[in-house]
């Protein structure tokens, strides 16, 4: 009985992860911005991590936990890099706006 319930839950989880992967791939393809594609690719790493976790549960191959750990590290570094990139872009945009405001003030004083 427990084996049957576990098998049903594994199939359902596999279907949900598959649907999520299709949606994430659609977001990578459709965009519309680079940030959307980056977030979707980070989501794909999380989905693959979940898929590997399901594989480990289903097959009982606990030696694959190292792969799970490496995928988690990859997902974290990707998210941290994205946050740093977006932070730098915001800072550069603010600096550019401040420089433009100063130029307008100097022109109006003359």
C-alpha positions as CSV (number, residue, x, y, z in Angstrom):
1,X,0.0,0.0,0.0
2,X,2.8,2.4,0.9
3,X,4.7,1.5,-2.2
4,X,1.6,2.3,-4.4
5,X,1.1,5.7,-2.8
6,X,4.7,6.5,-3.2
7,X,4.6,5.5,-6.9
8,X,1.5,7.7,-7.5
9,X,3.1,10.7,-5.7
10,X,6.3,10.3,-7.7
11,X,4.4,10.2,-11.0
12,X,2.4,13.3,-10.0
13,X,5.5,15.1,-8.9
14,X,7.2,14.2,-12.2
15,X,4.3,15.6,-14.2
16,X,4.3,18.8,-12.2
17,X,8.0,19.2,-12.7
18,X,7.7,18.5,-16.4
19,X,4.9,21.1,-16.7
20,X,7.0,23.6,-14.9
21,X,10.0,22.9,-17.1
22,X,7.9,23.5,-20.2
23,X,6.6,26.8,-18.9
24,X,10.2,27.9,-18.0
25,X,11.5,26.9,-21.4
26,X,8.7,29.0,-22.9
27,X,9.7,32.0,-20.8
28,X,13.4,31.5,-21.9
29,X,12.3,31.5,-25.6
30,X,9.7,34.2,-25.4
31,X,11.5,36.7,-23.1
32,X,10.7,39.6,-23.6
33,X,13.7,41.0,-21.7
34,X,17.0,39.6,-20.7
35,X,16.0,39.6,-17.0
36,X,13.0,37.3,-17.8
37,X,15.4,34.9,-19.6
38,X,17.8,34.9,-16.7
39,X,15.1,34.3,-14.1
40,X,13.7,31.5,-16.3
41,X,17.1,29.8,-16.7
42,X,17.6,30.0,-12.9
43,X,14.2,28.4,-12.5
44,X,15.3,25.6,-14.9
45,X,18.3,24.9,-12.7
46,X,15.9,24.6,-9.7
47,X,13.6,22.3,-11.8
48,X,16.5,20.1,-12.8
49,X,17.5,20.0,-9.1
50,X,14.0,18.8,-8.2
51,X,14.1,16.2,-11.0
52,X,17.4,14.8,-9.7
53,X,15.9,14.7,-6.2
54,X,13.0,12.7,-7.6
55,X,15.3,10.4,-9.4
56,X,17.3,9.8,-6.2
57,X,14.1,9.0,-4.3
58,X,12.8,6.7,-7.0
59,X,16.1,4.8,-7.8
60,X,17.6,4.8,-4.3
61,X,21.0,5.8,-5.6
62,X,22.2,8.0,-2.8
63,X,25.5,8.6,-4.5
64,X,23.8,11.1,-6.7
65,X,23.4,13.5,-3.8
66,X,26.7,15.1,-4.8
67,X,25.1,16.1,-8.1
68,X,22.2,17.6,-6.2
69,X,24.6,19.6,-4.1
70,X,26.5,20.9,-7.2
71,X,23.2,21.9,-8.8
72,X,22.2,23.8,-5.7
73,X,25.5,25.7,-5.7
74,X,25.1,26.5,-9.4
75,X,21.6,27.8,-8.7
76,X,22.8,30.0,-5.9
77,X,25.7,31.5,-7.8
78,X,23.5,32.2,-10.8
79,X,21.0,34.0,-8.6
80,X,23.7,36.0,-6.8
81,X,25.3,37.0,-10.1
82,X,22.0,38.1,-11.5
83,X,21.3,40.3,-8.4
84,X,24.7,41.8,-8.7
85,X,24.3,42.5,-12.4
86,X,20.9,44.2,-11.8
87,X,22.3,46.2,-8.9
88,X,25.1,47.5,-11.1
89,X,22.6,48.4,-13.8
90,X,20.4,50.4,-11.4
91,X,23.4,52.2,-10.0
92,X,24.6,53.2,-13.4
93,X,21.2,54.4,-14.5
94,X,20.9,56.5,-11.3
95,X,24.4,58.0,-11.9
96,X,23.5,58.8,-15.5
97,X,20.2,60.5,-14.4
98,X,22.2,62.6,-11.8
99,X,24.7,63.7,-14.4
100,X,21.9,64.7,-16.8
101,X,20.3,66.7,-14.0
102,X,23.5,68.5,-13.2
103,X,24.0,69.3,-16.9
104,X,20.6,70.8,-17.1
105,X,21.2,72.9,-14.0
106,X,24.5,74.2,-15.4
107,X,22.8,75.1,-18.7
108,X,20.0,76.9,-17.0
109,X,22.5,79.0,-14.9
110,X,24.3,80.2,-18.1
